[in-house]
Amino acid sequence: MKTSLVILLLLLSVNFTFAQEKVYQISFSSHLAAETGRADSAGLVLAARKIKNQLLAEGYLLANIDQLDFAADTLRAQIYVGERYRWAALGVSNIPEEMLSKAGYRQRDFDGVTFSGRAFNRLVSKLLGLAANNGYPFANLQLQHVSIRGTHLKAILRYEPGPVINYDTLAIAPAGLIKREFLENYLHLRPGTPFQLPQVENIANAINRLPYCRLVDSTRLKFANNLCAISLQVAPVKANKIDALLGFLPNQTNDNGLLLTGYVNLHLQNLFRSGKELSFVWRQFKQESQKLYFLYRHPNLLRSPVGLQVNFNLLKQDSSFLNTDFTLAGFYQQKKTEVAFTAVFKSSRALAITRDSLAVPEFADFTLRQLGARVTYSGLGNTINPRQGAKGYVEVKVGGKKIKPDPRVAEAVYDSINLAPAQMEVTVGGEVNQRLTGPLVAHIDASYGQVLNNDQLFTNDLLRLGGVNSLRGFNELDIFVSTYLLARLEARIIMNMNSRVFVFYDQAFTWNNVGNSRDTPFGFGAGMVLDTGAGELQLVYALGVSAQQSLSLSQSKIHIGYVARF
C-alpha cells in the first residue's frame, strides 16, 4: 500500500513538472529583436509557429523554424527569417473584368510592392466568393508561370469557372407542412435561378426565424447535370395562438374597488400552408375604453418577393374621442431586412362636449392621409427567448390633415388655426440580447416616437404609452405623449426555448405639447413565462412611478395571462 502511494506521488510530481511553465526565448537570424515569455514546451512550439506564419504573411517566404531546444530552465527557439520578397508583377488570366473590378484588383497594386499574404488571400477569397455567388460554386484559381529573380516574385493568376449551377426544385419533408412554392420564394431558391452561396448558408437561420416550423437536420445539397438539388427536413411548431390577459389595478373612480382590464388576442400563422398571417386583438384597457386591431399579411404576392399587409385599428377613449386607422403596406423582404411602403388613412371624431366655446378644443374632428416608409432588421434566431442577437426598425410617415371645425366652438377660434396642416410621425426602436453566463441573458430594448405638427396638435393626435407591452407598471395606453423615449432593461434566466424568469426596469422620458407637460415615469418589477406544453403561462408584477408621484403614491399592476398554442 505504501509502495503504491509513493509511486502515485512520483507520477503526479512528474506530470506537474512537465506541465509547469518555464522561461522561453525566441531568437531570429536577422535584426528582429528576440522575444521572451513564459510557457511550457507545447506553448513554445505554438508561439514559434505563430511567429513563422506571421513572417510568411509579411513576405518572408523562406521563414522557417530552424531549432528547438528544451533545456531544464529555459526553452529556446531559433527562427530563420530570410529576405523579404516583393511582387515584380501579378497578372491575371481568364478573369472577367466585372469580377476584377468588384474584387478591387488593380495591376499596379502588385507592381514592386512588398508581398503580403493577407492581401493576396483577400483577393483570392473575394474572387471565389463572387463566383460562388453567381452560379459557379466550383470555380478555382491557380498561380501559373511563377518565377523568382532575387527577391522579386512574378506570377499569373488564372481563373477556371467550372460548370454553371442553377437551383433545382426544392425538396421538403414532410410534404404537407408548408407549400414548396412559398418556401422557394422566401429562401430565394427559385428553380432555374443561379446558385448563390450566401442564400444556401442562410437557409437554417431563415427557416428558424419562421415561427411555425424549424429545421431538424442539416441542409443537404446534391449537384448533378448543372443543377443543385436542396433537401430540407423540417418539423412543425405550434405557432397559432389565442391568449387572454387580465390586469387588476386601483379603480380611480372608486377608491375601494379594482378595475379589471385585459385583452384577447387571436393570431393565426402559415394560413393555407403559405406563410400568410391573420391577427385579431381586442383590448379593454379602461372603463368605456376599448381597442380593436386587425392584421392580414400576404407574403410572396403572385410568387414574387413582394408582399401585402393590411391593418385596421379602432380606438375608443371613454367619452372623449373615437379613432379609426386603416393602413395598406407593400413590403419586400430580403434575408434579415424588410422594406415597406405604407399608405395611412386615419379619421378621428370628438365625443366630448366642448366646455369653453372661446378656446381651442382639446379634441377635434379630422382626417389624416399619410405616406410612409419602414425598414426592419431582425437578427434573432429565436424571437421568444433570444440568447444573442439584435433587431431594429425605423418608420417615417408624412401627410396632410384636414380639421373639421366644431360647430360648438366660436368660428373666431379657428381663424388662428391652419385647418389643413402637414403632419409627420417618426418611430425608431430595437433590442439587443447578450448572453452573460450560462442561462443568464441581458435584454435591452429602446424606442423613440414623435408626432410633429407645427400648426396644431390635439389630444386625439397623440401617441400612447403604458401597459405590459410598453411601460410596465402603468395602465394600458394611459400616457398621452407627443414625444417619448423609452428604455427597458431585463435580466433573464432562460430555462428553455419558451420559458424564462426575469426582473426588469423601464424608464421613459415623455413630452406632451398639447398639455404642455413633461414627465420621467419609470416602472420596475419581476415576472415569468412558463411553457406548459399546450401554451405559456405569463405572470408579471410591476410598480409604476411618475415624477409627480412619491413612491407611496405609485400604482402597481399584476398581469396574469395564458397563451394557448395550436
C-alpha positions in Angstrom: 0.0 0.0 0.0 2.8 2.4 0.9 4.7 1.5 -2.3 1.7 2.2 -4.4 1.2 5.6 -2.7 4.9 6.5 -3.3 4.6 5.6 -7.0 1.4 7.7 -7.3 3.0 10.7 -5.7 6.0 10.4 -8.1 3.8 10.2 -11.1 1.9 13.3 -10.0 5.2 15.1 -9.4 6.5 14.2 -12.9 3.2 15.3 -14.6 3.3 18.6 -12.7 7.0 19.2 -13.7 6.2 18.7 -17.4 3.1 20.9 -17.2 4.6 23.9 -15.4 5.6 27.0 -17.3 9.2 27.9 -18.0 11.1 30.9 -19.4 11.4 30.7 -23.2 13.4 32.8 -25.7 12.8 33.0 -29.4 15.7 34.5 -31.5 15.9 35.4 -35.2 18.5 35.2 -37.8 18.1 38.9 -38.6 17.8 42.3 -37.0 14.5 41.3 -35.4 14.5 41.6 -31.6 14.3 38.4 -29.6 11.0 37.6 -27.9 10.7 36.1 -24.4 7.9 34.9 -22.2 6.7 32.0 -20.1 5.2 28.8 -21.4 5.7 25.0 -21.3 7.2 23.2 -24.3 4.0 22.9 -26.2 3.4 26.6 -25.7 6.8 27.4 -27.1 6.0 25.4 -30.3 2.7 27.2 -30.7 4.4 30.6 -30.2 7.1 29.8 -32.7 4.6 28.6 -35.3 2.5 31.8 -34.9 5.6 34.0 -35.5 6.6 31.9 -38.5 3.1 32.2 -40.1 3.2 36.0 -39.4 6.5 36.3 -41.2 5.2 34.3 -44.2 2.2 36.6 -44.4 4.5 39.7 -44.3 6.6 38.5 -47.3 9.4 36.5 -45.6 8.6 33.5 -47.8 11.6 31.4 -46.6 10.9 31.8 -42.9 11.4 28.6 -41.0 11.8 27.2 -37.5 15.5 26.0 -37.5 16.0 24.8 -34.0 14.1 24.0 -30.8 15.9 23.4 -27.5 14.1 22.2 -24.4 16.6 22.8 -21.6 15.9 22.3 -17.9 15.3 26.0 -17.1 15.0 27.8 -20.4 13.3 26.9 -23.7 14.8 28.3 -26.8 13.7 28.5 -30.5 15.7 29.8 -33.5 13.7 31.1 -36.5 15.3 31.7 -39.8 13.8 34.9 -41.3 15.5 35.3 -44.7 14.8 38.0 -47.2 11.6 39.9 -47.6 10.1 39.3 -51.1 8.4 41.8 -53.3 6.0 41.4 -56.2 7.5 42.1 -59.6 4.0 41.7 -61.1 0.8 39.7 -60.7 -1.1 39.2 -63.9 -4.5 37.7 -64.4 -5.9 35.3 -67.0 -9.4 34.4 -67.9 -10.9 36.5 -65.1 -13.9 38.7 -66.2 -13.3 42.4 -65.9 -16.5 42.8 -63.8 -15.2 40.3 -61.2 -11.8 42.0 -61.1 -13.5 45.4 -60.5 -15.8 44.1 -57.7 -12.8 42.3 -56.1 -10.8 45.5 -56.1 -7.9 44.2 -58.3 -5.6 46.7 -59.9 -2.4 45.5 -61.5 -0.4 48.5 -60.2 -1.1 47.4 -56.7 1.2 44.4 -57.3 4.0 46.2 -59.1 7.1 46.4 -56.9 5.2 46.2 -53.6 6.1 44.0 -50.7 4.5 40.6 -50.8 1.5 40.4 -48.4 -0.1 37.0 -47.8 -3.1 38.7 -46.3 -3.7 40.9 -49.3 -3.2 38.0 -51.8 -5.6 35.7 -49.8 -8.1 38.5 -49.6 -8.1 38.9 -53.4 -8.5 35.2 -53.9 -11.3 34.9 -51.4 -13.2 37.8 -53.0 -12.9 36.3 -56.5 -14.0 32.9 -55.4 -16.8 34.4 -53.4 -18.1 36.4 -56.4 -18.0 33.2 -58.4 -19.9 31.2 -55.8 -22.5 34.0 -55.5 -23.2 33.9 -59.3 -23.7 30.3 -60.2 -20.1 29.0 -60.1 -19.5 27.2 -56.8 -16.8 25.0 -58.2 -14.6 27.8 -59.6 -10.9 27.7 -58.8 -7.8 29.9 -59.1 -4.3 28.8 -59.8 -0.9 30.6 -59.8 0.8 29.9 -63.1 4.2 30.8 -64.6 5.7 31.6 -61.2 9.2 33.0 -61.5 11.6 34.4 -58.8 14.5 36.6 -59.6 16.4 37.6 -56.5 13.7 38.7 -54.1 11.1 39.6 -56.7 8.2 37.3 -57.4 6.2 37.2 -60.7 3.1 35.1 -61.4 -0.2 34.9 -63.3 -3.5 34.2 -61.5 -5.7 32.0 -63.8 -9.4 31.6 -63.2 -11.3 28.4 -64.1 -15.1 28.9 -63.6 -16.2 25.3 -63.7 -19.8 24.4 -64.6 -22.6 26.9 -64.1 -25.0 25.6 -61.4 -28.7 26.5 -61.2 -31.2 25.6 -58.4 -33.4 22.5 -58.9 -36.8 22.1 -57.3 -36.7 22.3 -53.5 -37.5 19.0 -51.7 -39.2 19.4 -48.3 -40.1 16.7 -45.8 -42.8 16.3 -44.6 -44.6 17.5 -47.7 -47.8 18.7 -46.1 -46.4 21.2 -43.7 -45.6 24.2 -45.9 -46.0 24.8 -49.6 -42.9 24.3 -51.7 -43.6 27.4 -53.8 -43.8 29.7 -50.8 -40.5 28.4 -49.3 -38.7 28.7 -52.6 -39.7 32.3 -52.8 -39.0 33.0 -49.1 -35.5 31.4 -49.3 -34.8 32.9 -52.8 -34.1 29.4 -54.2 -36.4 29.5 -57.2 -35.8 26.7 -59.7 -33.7 27.8 -62.7 -32.0 30.7 -60.9 -28.2 30.7 -60.4 -26.7 29.1 -57.3 -25.7 31.7 -54.7 -23.7 30.6 -51.7 -25.0 33.2 -49.2 -28.5 32.1 -49.8 -27.6 28.5 -49.1 -25.7 29.4 -46.0 -28.7 31.4 -44.7 -31.2 28.6 -45.1 -31.0 27.4 -41.5 -31.3 30.9 -39.9 -34.1 31.9 -42.3 -36.2 28.8 -41.6 -35.7 29.0 -37.8 -37.0 32.6 -38.0 -40.3 31.3 -39.2 -42.4 30.8 -36.0 -44.3 27.8 -37.3 -41.5 25.4 -38.3 -37.9 24.6 -37.6 -35.1 22.8 -39.4 -34.3 19.4 -37.7 -31.4 18.3 -39.9 -28.6 19.8 -41.8 -29.3 21.1 -45.3 -28.5 18.5 -47.9 -27.1 19.5 -51.4 -26.8 17.3 -54.4 -25.1 18.5 -57.6 -25.9 16.8 -60.9 -26.4 17.9 -64.5 -25.6 21.5 -63.7 -28.4 21.6 -61.1 -28.2 21.9 -57.3 -31.0 19.9 -55.5 -31.6 21.0 -52.0 -33.4 18.8 -49.4 -34.8 20.1 -46.2 -36.1 18.2 -43.2 -38.5 20.4 -41.2 -40.7 20.0 -38.1 -43.9 21.8 -37.2 -44.0 24.3 -34.3 -47.2 25.3 -32.6 -47.4 28.9 -33.6 -51.1 29.7 -33.8 -52.2 31.2 -30.6 -55.1 32.5 -28.7 -54.5 34.2 -25.4 -56.1 36.4 -22.7 -54.5 38.7 -20.3 -56.2 40.0 -17.1 -55.0 43.1 -15.2 -56.0 44.3 -11.7 -55.4 47.9 -10.7 -57.0 50.5 -8.5 -60.2 52.0 -9.9 -59.6 55.7 -10.0 -63.3 56.4 -9.9 -63.9 54.1 -7.0 -61.3 54.3 -4.1 -62.4 51.0 -2.6 -62.6 48.9 -5.8 -60.5 47.3 -8.5 -60.7 47.8 -12.2 -60.4 44.8 -14.4 -58.6 45.3 -17.7 -57.3 42.8 -20.3 -57.2 41.7 -23.8 -58.0 38.7 -26.1 -55.5 38.0 -28.9 -56.0 35.6 -31.8 -53.0 35.1 -34.0 -53.0 32.6 -36.9 -49.9 31.9 -38.9 -49.0 29.9 -42.0 -52.5 30.1 -43.3 -53.1 27.8 -46.3 -49.5 26.5 -45.7 -48.2 29.6 -47.5 -46.9 31.8 -44.7 -49.9 34.1 -44.5 -50.9 35.7 -41.2 -54.1 36.8 -39.6 -54.3 38.6 -36.3 -57.3 40.0 -34.2 -56.9 41.8 -30.9 -59.5 43.2 -28.5 -58.4 45.3 -25.5 -60.4 46.6 -22.6 -57.8 49.0 -21.0 -60.1 51.4 -19.1 -63.7 51.9 -18.3 -65.6 52.6 -21.5 -62.3 52.4 -23.4 -61.6 49.7 -26.0 -59.3 48.9 -28.8 -59.9 46.6 -31.8 -57.0 45.6 -34.1 -57.0 43.5 -37.3 -54.0 42.5 -39.4 -53.7 40.4 -42.6 -50.2 39.7 -44.1 -49.8 38.1 -47.5 -46.1 37.4 -48.5 -44.8 36.5 -51.9 -47.7 38.0 -53.8 -48.1 36.3 -57.2 -44.9 34.3 -56.4 -42.8 37.5 -56.2 -40.6 38.7 -53.4 -43.2 41.5 -52.8 -45.9 41.1 -50.1 -49.0 42.9 -49.0 -50.2 43.9 -45.5 -53.5 45.4 -44.3 -54.0 46.9 -40.8 -57.2 48.2 -39.2 -57.2 49.9 -35.8 -60.2 51.2 -33.9 -59.7 53.1 -30.6 -62.5 54.4 -28.4 -61.2 56.6 -25.5 -64.1 56.6 -22.9 -66.4 59.5 -23.9 -63.6 61.6 -25.4 -62.9 60.5 -28.9 -63.1 57.7 -31.4 -60.1 57.0 -33.8 -60.1 54.7 -36.8 -56.9 53.9 -38.7 -56.6 51.9 -41.9 -53.1 51.1 -43.3 -52.1 49.4 -46.5 -48.5 48.4 -46.9 -46.4 46.8 -49.6 -43.2 45.2 -48.5 -40.1 43.5 -49.8 -38.2 41.0 -47.7 -34.5 40.2 -48.3 -32.8 37.9 -45.8 -32.9 39.7 -42.4 -34.2 43.0 -43.8 -37.7 44.1 -44.8 -38.5 47.4 -46.6 -42.2 48.5 -46.6 -44.0 51.5 -48.1 -47.3 52.4 -46.5 -50.5 54.4 -47.1 -52.3 55.6 -44.0 -56.0 56.7 -43.8 -56.9 57.9 -40.4 -60.0 59.7 -39.0 -60.9 60.9 -35.6 -64.2 62.1 -34.1 -64.5 64.0 -30.9 -67.2 62.7 -28.5 -66.7 65.1 -25.6 -68.7 68.3 -25.3 -66.6 71.4 -25.5 -66.7 73.4 -22.2 -65.3 76.6 -23.4 -66.5 77.8 -26.8 -63.9 80.5 -27.0 -60.8 78.2 -26.5 -59.1 75.8 -28.9 -60.8 72.4 -28.2 -58.8 69.5 -26.7 -60.2 67.1 -29.2 -61.1 67.7 -32.8 -62.7 66.0 -35.8 -60.1 65.5 -38.5 -59.0 63.2 -41.3 -55.3 62.4 -42.0 -53.7 60.9 -45.1 -50.1 59.9 -45.0 -47.5 58.1 -47.0 -44.6 56.4 -45.2 -41.6 54.0 -45.3 -40.4 51.4 -42.8 -37.2 49.5 -42.7 -37.0 46.5 -40.3 -34.0 44.3 -39.4 -34.1 41.1 -37.4 -31.0 39.1 -36.5 -32.8 37.0 -33.9 -32.8 33.2 -34.2 -35.4 32.7 -31.5 -37.9 35.5 -31.3 -39.4 34.3 -27.9 -36.3 33.8 -25.8 -33.3 35.0 -27.8 -29.9 34.5 -26.1 -28.0 36.5 -28.7 -28.8 38.9 -31.5 -30.4 42.2 -32.2 -33.3 43.7 -34.2 -34.4 47.2 -35.1 -36.8 49.3 -37.1 -37.3 52.9 -38.3 -40.5 54.3 -39.7 -41.4 57.7 -41.1 -44.9 58.8 -42.2 -45.7 62.2 -43.8 -49.0 63.6 -45.0 -51.7 66.2 -44.7 -54.5 66.7 -42.1 -57.9 68.3 -42.6 -59.5 69.7 -39.4 -63.3 70.0 -39.3 -64.5 72.9 -37.2 -66.7 72.1 -34.2 -70.0 74.0 -34.5 -70.0 74.2 -30.7 -66.8 76.4 -30.9 -66.8 80.0 -31.9 -65.7 80.5 -35.6 -63.1 83.1 -34.5 -61.2 80.4 -32.6 -60.4 78.6 -35.9 -59.1 81.8 -37.5 -55.7 81.3 -35.8 -55.6 77.6 -36.7 -54.4 76.1 -40.0 -57.2 73.7 -40.9 -55.1 71.8 -43.4 -51.6 71.4 -41.9 -48.9 68.9 -42.7 -48.2 66.2 -40.1 -45.3 63.8 -39.7 -44.8 60.8 -37.4 -41.4 59.2 -36.7 -40.8 56.0 -34.7 -37.4 54.2 -34.1 -36.7 51.2 -32.0 -34.8 48.0 -31.5 -33.5 45.5 -29.0 -30.2 43.8 -28.1 -29.8 40.4 -26.4 -26.4 39.3 -24.9 -25.7 36.1 -23.1 -23.7 36.8 -19.9 -23.1 33.4 -18.4 -24.9 30.1 -18.5 -28.7 30.8 -18.8 -28.3 34.4 -17.7 -29.1 36.9 -20.6 -29.2 40.7 -20.6 -32.1 42.1 -22.7 -32.2 45.8 -23.6 -34.8 47.4 -25.9 -35.4 51.1 -26.6 -37.8 53.1 -28.7 -38.4 56.7 -29.7 -41.5 58.2 -31.1 -42.6 61.7 -32.1 -45.6 63.2 -33.9 -44.8 66.6 -35.5 -47.2 69.4 -36.4 -46.1 73.0 -36.1 -49.6 74.3 -36.5 -51.9 72.4 -34.2 -51.9 69.0 -32.3 -54.9 67.7 -30.4 -55.1 65.0 -27.7 -56.6 62.5 -30.2 -53.4 63.0 -32.3 -51.0 61.9 -29.6 -49.0 58.7 -29.2 -49.7 56.3 -26.3 -47.6 54.6 -23.7 -48.4 52.3 -20.8 -49.0 48.6 -20.3 -47.3 45.3 -20.3 -46.0 45.8 -23.9 -44.5 49.2 -23.3 -44.1 51.0 -20.0 -44.9 48.3 -17.3 -46.5 49.4 -14.1 -48.9 51.8 -15.8 -52.4 51.4 -17.1 -52.7 50.3 -20.7 -52.3 53.2 -23.1 -52.8 55.6 -20.2 -50.0 58.1 -21.0 -50.6 60.6 -23.9 -47.3 61.9 -25.5 -46.2 63.9 -28.5 -42.6 62.7 -28.0 -41.2 59.9 -25.9 -38.0 57.9 -25.3 -38.4 54.5 -23.6 -35.7 52.1 -22.5 -36.4 48.7 -21.0 -33.8 46.6 -19.2 -34.2 43.0 -18.2 -32.1 40.3 -16.6 -33.4 37.0 -17.8 -32.8 33.4 -16.8 -33.7 31.3 -19.8 -35.0 27.9 -18.8 -35.9 26.6 -22.2 -37.0 27.8 -25.7 -40.3 29.2 -24.3 -39.7 29.7 -20.6 -37.9 32.4 -18.6 -37.9 34.3 -15.3 -36.8 37.9 -15.2 -36.5 41.2 -13.3 -36.9 44.5 -15.2 -36.6 48.3 -15.1 -38.4 50.5 -17.5 -37.5 54.2 -17.9 -39.4 56.7 -20.1 -39.0 60.4 -20.9 -42.2 62.0 -22.2 -43.3 65.3 -23.6 -46.9 66.4 -24.2 -47.2 69.5 -26.3 -51.0 69.6 -26.1 -51.0 69.6 -22.3 -47.6 71.5 -22.1 -46.2 68.9 -19.7 -43.3 66.5 -19.4 -42.6 63.6 -17.2 -40.0 60.9 -16.4 -42.1 57.8 -15.4 -40.5 54.5 -14.6 -41.5 51.0 -13.7 -39.8 48.0 -12.2 -40.8 44.5 -11.1 -40.4 40.8 -12.0 -42.2 38.2 -13.9 -42.1 34.8 -15.5 -43.1 33.0 -18.7 -43.6 29.2 -18.2 -44.1 26.7 -21.0 -46.9 24.3 -20.2 -46.7 22.2 -23.3 -50.0 23.4 -24.7 -49.1 27.0 -24.2 -47.5 29.6 -22.0 -48.4 31.0 -18.6 -47.4 34.6 -18.1 -47.2 36.4 -14.7 -45.8 39.9 -14.2 -45.8 42.2 -11.2 -44.9 45.8 -11.9 -44.7 49.0 -9.9 -45.0 52.3 -11.8 -43.9 55.7 -10.6 -44.1 59.1 -12.3 -42.2 62.3 -11.4 -45.4 63.8 -10.0 -45.8 60.9 -7.5 -43.9 59.7 -4.5 -43.2 56.0 -4.2 -46.1 55.7 -1.7 -48.5 57.0 -4.3 -47.2 54.7 -7.1 -49.5 52.3 -8.8 -49.0 48.6 -9.0 -50.2 46.1 -11.6 -50.5 42.3 -11.7 -50.7 40.8 -15.2 -51.9 37.2 -15.5 -52.1 35.7 -18.9 -52.2 32.3 -20.7 -51.2 31.8 -24.3 -52.7 28.6 -25.8 -50.8 27.4 -28.9 -52.2 25.1 -31.5 
